[in-house]
Amino acid sequence: MKSRPDYDVVIVGGGPAGSTAAYLLGEAGHRVALLEKRTYPRDKVCGGCLSQKSVRFLDRVFRLPVSALRHEGLLDFAGTGYALYIGSSRILAEDLAEPVYFTRRECYDAHLARMAAQAGAEVHTGAEVAAVDHARRTVTTSDGDRYAARVLIGADGIHSRVRRSLPEGVVDQKRWRKNLGWALELAIPRKEAEALANGNGPIRLDDNLATPHLIFAACRWGYGWVFPNRETIVVGIGGLLRVNGKDLPERFEEFLKTIGLSAFTGRKPAGYPLPLGNYIPSPAHEGAVLVGDAGGFASPLLGEGIFYAHRTAELAAHAVDRHLTCAAPLAVTYTTLLRRRLIPELQAETALRDFLHGCLDARMHVPLRVFMKATSNRVVDAVQGSRSFRGFRRDDDLHSAVW
Ligand SMILES: Cc1cc2nc3c(=O)[nH]c(=O)nc-3n(C[C@H](O)[C@H](O)[C@H](O)COP(=O)(O)OP(=O)(O)OC[C@H]3O[C@@H](n4cnc5c(N)ncnc54)[C@H](O)[C@@H]3O)c2cc1C
């Protein structure tokens, strides 16, 4: 066993959450080790959709405006409109005031980890944390290396080992399971999709496969998506695990047929869990905090998690900095920030999700259609982050600096 020198902060996991925390704490002059079990570039099952929420975050925190994101090759495709369906009925097809972008996670995550290293964090790849002692604030990798720190940040994704090391009371397991999602996704090479899309399904995708599609009722308490990328078309469905269970593969095949891609029903999609409202309200214990998927932070309606990974990491990094520099209580500072800046938003979005899927379960499609048409602009603004889900008012809680 090799014992590494002590750090101020050890961060487990080098996705968007881990790299954001490492970047901010490195910039603030703390001694940071980021431990990532894989080596970059590494992929992650993800649609790679970056709403304007994420775009604004990247500009404000990483100083990466859209021009820089393009220059670095981090924006693969821009969606300038969208189409929304319930089942096979088209509800809306509109232009977007500001585009949504699509990124390739292997590039995106590698770039942010590089920026964390440039900010002074030590990035250790191929370092899989196998044991966590949160009371002593030490982690041990599968190679036997031991890292000790004053604070541990669990940014190790939905299967988080750091989360599983915390005492039982921290995570309400019933609530976690109730709101845990599961998704299936397939990336189809664009050329094949263009050649084999038959237009025979009830939903006809646009000819140049350039419009993001969201299809509610493709599965229960979730939706299906078609996300255009430059070289691929990413097709997926995801919803709450407890109501979809084993039916999801069958629903995925149905979904492919619905959108005229029945030629691909034989291909095996990648399956992966995702948070859909199972965020942990107080994801902290003694010297350990959870960020991103590890803490269940993602949009309860759409499962968009990249922004929430970044934002929770920013809030956590601030709490860690206050703890290290002024002895502010770590768990209290982080949870207070979450309660003020993020959780009200997630609660309001959960209420909208419950209303929407409650209507679908009750087969109240007509009133739902009327509601969607009447509110679409405001819901799009809330998804893009220029309005709050709380009464759709203009709100800056998601974007205001905490540093
Ligand atoms: C099918 C699907 C589609 C999605 N589409 C979108 C989308 O279009 N837009 C969007 O915003 N979100 C989307 N999401 C959600 C998004 O992918 C996640 O919310 C986001 O990746 C969370 O970031 P994170 O940094 O918390 O975790 P992750 O990105 O999962 O990163 C965790 C990191 O920790 C590492 N790690 C894990 N265990 C250990 C260990 N023991 N030791 C060391 N390292 C470890 C992993 O290798 C990984 O690099 C989607 C999710 C799914 C499943």
The ligand as an SDF file (V2000), in Angstrom:
LIG
                    3D

 53 58  0  0  0  0  0  0  0  0999 V2000
  -29.2760    7.5390  -21.3920 C   0  0  0  0  0  0  0  0  0  0  0  0
  -28.9340    8.8560  -20.7200 C   0  0  0  0  0  0  0  0  0  0  0  0
  -29.0370   10.0380  -21.4420 C   0  0  0  0  0  0  0  0  0  0  0  0
  -28.7260   11.2580  -20.8300 C   0  0  0  0  0  0  0  0  0  0  0  0
  -28.8020   12.3830  -21.5810 N   0  0  0  0  0  0  0  0  0  0  0  0
  -28.4770   13.5750  -21.0380 C   0  0  0  0  0  0  0  0  0  0  0  0
  -28.4890   14.7620  -21.8230 C   0  0  0  0  0  0  0  0  0  0  0  0
  -28.7570   14.7410  -23.0310 O   0  0  0  0  0  0  0  0  0  0  0  0
  -28.1560   15.9450  -21.2200 N   0  0  0  0  0  0  0  0  0  0  0  0
  -27.8460   16.0040  -19.8830 C   0  0  0  0  0  0  0  0  0  0  0  0
  -27.5870   17.1070  -19.3760 O   0  0  0  0  0  0  0  0  0  0  0  0
  -27.8050   14.8760  -19.1300 N   0  0  0  0  0  0  0  0  0  0  0  0
  -28.1000   13.6730  -19.6560 C   0  0  0  0  0  0  0  0  0  0  0  0
  -28.0130   12.5350  -18.9060 N   0  0  0  0  0  0  0  0  0  0  0  0
  -27.5580   12.6440  -17.5050 C   0  0  0  0  0  0  0  0  0  0  0  0
  -26.0430   12.8660  -17.4570 C   0  0  0  0  0  0  0  0  0  0  0  0
  -25.3870   11.9120  -18.2500 O   0  0  0  0  0  0  0  0  0  0  0  0
  -25.5460   12.7820  -16.0030 C   0  0  0  0  0  0  0  0  0  0  0  0
  -26.4620   13.4660  -15.1650 O   0  0  0  0  0  0  0  0  0  0  0  0
  -24.1630   13.3830  -15.8340 C   0  0  0  0  0  0  0  0  0  0  0  0
  -23.2080   12.6160  -16.5330 O   0  0  0  0  0  0  0  0  0  0  0  0
  -23.7770   13.4340  -14.3570 C   0  0  0  0  0  0  0  0  0  0  0  0
  -22.4410   13.8610  -14.2160 O   0  0  0  0  0  0  0  0  0  0  0  0
  -21.5770   13.3870  -12.9610 P   0  0  0  0  0  0  0  0  0  0  0  0
  -20.2520   14.0570  -13.0970 O   0  0  0  0  0  0  0  0  0  0  0  0
  -22.3490   13.5430  -11.7350 O   0  0  0  0  0  0  0  0  0  0  0  0
  -21.4180   11.8120  -13.1430 O   0  0  0  0  0  0  0  0  0  0  0  0
  -20.7460   10.9890  -14.3290 P   0  0  0  0  0  0  0  0  0  0  0  0
  -20.7780   11.7390  -15.5890 O   0  0  0  0  0  0  0  0  0  0  0  0
  -21.3780    9.6400  -14.2850 O   0  0  0  0  0  0  0  0  0  0  0  0
  -19.2310   10.8740  -13.8750 O   0  0  0  0  0  0  0  0  0  0  0  0
  -18.8560   10.0580  -12.8040 C   0  0  0  0  0  0  0  0  0  0  0  0
  -17.3950    9.6760  -12.9790 C   0  0  0  0  0  0  0  0  0  0  0  0
  -16.9650    8.9500  -11.8240 O   0  0  0  0  0  0  0  0  0  0  0  0
  -16.1360    7.8770  -12.2380 C   0  0  0  0  0  0  0  0  0  0  0  0
  -16.1910    6.8730  -11.1770 N   0  0  0  0  0  0  0  0  0  0  0  0
  -17.2510    6.1040  -10.8240 C   0  0  0  0  0  0  0  0  0  0  0  0
  -16.9150    5.3070   -9.7820 N   0  0  0  0  0  0  0  0  0  0  0  0
  -15.6150    5.5850   -9.4750 C   0  0  0  0  0  0  0  0  0  0  0  0
  -14.7240    5.0770   -8.5130 C   0  0  0  0  0  0  0  0  0  0  0  0
  -15.0850    4.1130   -7.6300 N   0  0  0  0  0  0  0  0  0  0  0  0
  -13.4600    5.5720   -8.4790 N   0  0  0  0  0  0  0  0  0  0  0  0
  -13.0850    6.5600   -9.3480 C   0  0  0  0  0  0  0  0  0  0  0  0
  -13.8850    7.0520  -10.3120 N   0  0  0  0  0  0  0  0  0  0  0  0
  -15.1620    6.5840  -10.3550 C   0  0  0  0  0  0  0  0  0  0  0  0
  -16.7620    7.4240  -13.5560 C   0  0  0  0  0  0  0  0  0  0  0  0
  -15.8380    6.7200  -14.3560 O   0  0  0  0  0  0  0  0  0  0  0  0
  -17.1600    8.7660  -14.1740 C   0  0  0  0  0  0  0  0  0  0  0  0
  -16.1340    9.3020  -14.9700 O   0  0  0  0  0  0  0  0  0  0  0  0
  -28.3200   11.2960  -19.4720 C   0  0  0  0  0  0  0  0  0  0  0  0
  -28.2100   10.1120  -18.7450 C   0  0  0  0  0  0  0  0  0  0  0  0
  -28.5090    8.9000  -19.3540 C   0  0  0  0  0  0  0  0  0  0  0  0
  -28.3530    7.6310  -18.5620 C   0  0  0  0  0  0  0  0  0  0  0  0
  1  2  1  0
  2  3  1  0
  2 52  2  0
  3  4  2  0
  4  5  1  0
  4 50  1  0
  5  6  2  0
  6  7  1  0
  6 13  1  0
  7  8  2  0
  7  9  1  0
  9 10  1  0
 10 11  2  0
 10 12  1  0
 12 13  2  0
 13 14  1  0
 14 15  1  0
 14 50  1  0
 15 16  1  0
 16 17  1  0
 16 18  1  0
 18 19  1  0
 18 20  1  0
 20 21  1  0
 20 22  1  0
 22 23  1  0
 23 24  1  0
 24 25  2  0
 24 26  1  0
 24 27  1  0
 27 28  1  0
 28 29  2  0
 28 30  1  0
 28 31  1  0
 31 32  1  0
 32 33  1  0
 33 34  1  0
 33 48  1  0
 34 35  1  0
 35 36  1  0
 35 46  1  0
 36 37  1  0
 36 45  1  0
 37 38  2  0
 38 39  1  0
 39 40  1  0
 39 45  2  0
 40 41  1  0
 40 42  2  0
 42 43  1  0
 43 44  2  0
 44 45  1  0
 46 47  1  0
 46 48  1  0
 48 49  1  0
 50 51  2  0
 51 52  1  0
 52 53  1  0
M  END
$$$$
